[in-house]
């Protein structure tokens, strides 16, 4: 599915059109036939991934039990148990990333909690940190022990090779020059 094209169209839609589309999508998410199809593919002890909208990424989990339209899952990374609807489970193994052609900055839909980003601080220094929260207009970025709120347009993705000049030691950012 070409999400960029869909999102471009949605940006042109009125608020009422978005509401109507939201209701049509909700009807599909709650469709008993679709839920039954997913339920038949799930069983206790099965390893799955599900999409967490707060972190904007897939979470690895193990199914504890399967209910009528939800699954009780235990996250592999922290052991927390969640009761999630079937539509969050990625049974098809679909890539959840929504790519963007935007040249400047990073947009919220393509950023994930835990990713590393770079930005220029108020003094003009290049800073690298880890995304800890996704807000509507800004990302929470942890640099050493300092939390920053940075507009998405000011962020840039960081490749491993880009962070080699910056080390994080004992919770503080140190720039190697």
Secondary structure, DSSP 8 states (H G I E B T S, - for coil): --HHHHHHHHHHS-HHHHHHHHHHHHHHHT-HHHHHHHHTT--TT-EEEEEETTTTEEEEEEEEEE-SSEEEEEETTT--EEEEEGGGB-TT-----------SS--GGG--TT-EEEEE-TTS-EEEEEEEEE-SSEEEEEETTEEEEEEGGG-EE--GGGGGGEEEETTEEEE--
